[in-house]
Amino acid sequence: MEIQVFKTKDDMARAAAAAAAGLLRAALAARPQVRFIAATGASQFEFLHYLSQQKGIDWARTTMFHLDEYIGLPITHPASFRKYLEERLVAKVHPGTVIFLEGDARDLESERRRVNGLISAAPIDVAFVGIGENGHLAFNDPPADFDVEDPYIVVDLDEACRRQQLGEGWFPSLADVPRQALSMSIRQIMKSRAIICVVPDQRKAQAVRDCLGPSAAVSNRHPSSILKRHERACVYLDAAAASLLQPRRVRKER
């Protein structure tokens, strides 16, 4: 795992987008079809903006999956991750295939089996992820299941996670935040050939230290700590998110 720290959120997002584009171009040069995973949330706004502006990516030869979706939320809801990705990435770059998680499917287990079969058909070339305020990776809140093999699983959202969604302005009250989601599992994320993790803002600083600090152990109580075990994971931080790391410099951990 590599960590890169940038002075501003904008610098961080630009650098992460350029690196992500480079990975996509290299994969497209090597294979006729490329598969990638997109993250959502307020932390990804700038990254996705700059990614959508990158040149030389044959998006028509890509397939996009996403990390998670709330259970029971329609795509028309302002907090829907399908809506988020449609507006901030899909409508701008037009991936050849888009696999959305239907969190409001009438038969959720059938939907889970459907997406599990689709994502298992071939390797994922690159995953774009973030880290939650509680250290979660996707919606795998602590203590996360590091052992489940299914690509997508139904998870319960803890109060810290739900309060983050409220604090970011997606819901009018805590009672409105769903209690469950369909989430990509830890093992599935770690199967990606490369991972770009984008983490801005002071509110993420404690999670960054707990998960990625030099003395932080890999633990399911700090789910994103698992990134330390991925040889091609690169974490992009702004100065605020890295403020509790000492020293604040580019760091590699194996």
C-alpha positions, 0 to 999 in steps of 0.5 A, spaced: 500 500 500 502 507 498 499 513 501 500 520 498 498 526 501 496 533 498 496 540 500 489 541 498 482 537 496 483 539 489 490 537 488 488 530 491 482 529 487 486 531 480 492 527 482 487 521 484 483 522 477 490 522 473 492 515 476 485 512 475 485 514 468 492 511 467 490 505 470 484 504 466 488 506 459 493 501 461 488 496 462 484 498 456 491 497 452 492 490 455 484 487 454 478 488 450 474 489 456 475 493 462 471 492 469 471 497 474 468 499 481 466 506 483 465 509 490 460 514 492 459 519 497 461 526 498 468 525 499 468 522 491 465 529 488 471 532 486 475 525 484 469 523 479 469 530 476 476 530 474 476 523 472 470 524 467 474 530 464 480 525 463 482 524 455 484 517 452 479 513 455 475 508 451 469 508 456 465 504 451 469 498 452 468 499 460 463 495 465 462 499 471 460 496 478 458 500 484 460 498 491 453 499 495 446 501 495 441 502 500 436 497 501 429 499 499 431 506 496 428 508 489 433 510 484 429 517 484 431 518 492 436 524 492 441 519 496 440 513 491 447 511 489 445 509 483 442 516 482 449 519 484 453 515 479 448 516 473 449 524 474 456 524 476 459 519 472 455 515 467 451 521 464 458 524 463 463 518 460 457 513 458 461 506 460 459 501 455 455 497 461 453 499 467 451 494 473 447 498 478 445 494 484 437 494 485 437 496 492 429 496 492 428 490 488 422 486 490 426 480 491 433 482 494 436 475 494 435 474 487 438 481 485 444 479 490 445 473 486 444 476 479 450 481 481 454 476 484 454 472 478 455 478 474 461 481 478 464 474 478 464 473 471 471 476 470 476 480 474 476 487 476 481 491 473 481 497 478 476 499 484 475 506 486 473 506 494 473 511 500 474 510 507 468 512 512 468 516 518 468 509 522 473 506 518 468 502 513 470 500 506 464 500 502 458 499 507 462 494 511 462 497 518 466 495 524 467 489 526 467 487 518 466 480 515 473 479 512 472 472 511 465 472 507 466 470 500 460 472 496 461 478 492 455 482 495 452 481 502 446 484 506 449 488 511 447 492 517 449 500 518 451 502 525 449 508 528 456 512 526 455 510 519 448 512 519 450 519 522 455 520 517 450 520 511 445 524 515 451 529 516 453 529 509 446 532 508 443 526 504 437 525 509 433 530 513 433 526 519 437 520 522 430 516 522 430 517 515 437 513 514 436 506 512 438 501 516 441 496 511 444 496 505 447 491 499 454 492 500 460 489 496 464 484 501 471 486 503 474 480 499 471 482 493 474 489 493 481 486 495 480 481 489 481 488 484 487 488 480 488 495 483 485 500 488 485 507 488 482 510 495 480 517 495 479 520 502 479 528 504 477 532 510 478 533 517 472 528 519 476 522 516 483 524 520 481 519 526 479 513 521 485 514 517 490 514 523 486 508 526 486 504 519 492 506 516 497 509 521 504 506 521 502 503 528 495 501 526 494 493 525 490 490 520 483 489 524 476 488 522 474 493 527 478 498 523 475 495 516 479 499 511 486 497 514 485 491 510 488 496 504 495 495 507 495 488 505 494 490 497 500 491 493 497 495 488 493 500 493 494 507 493 491 512 498 490 519 496 489 524 502 489 531 503 492 535 508 486 535 513 485 527 512 492 526 513 493 531 519 493 525 525 499 521 521 506 523 523 510 524 519 505 527 513 509 524 507 508 519 502 509 513 505 509 505 503 507 500 507 507 492 505 
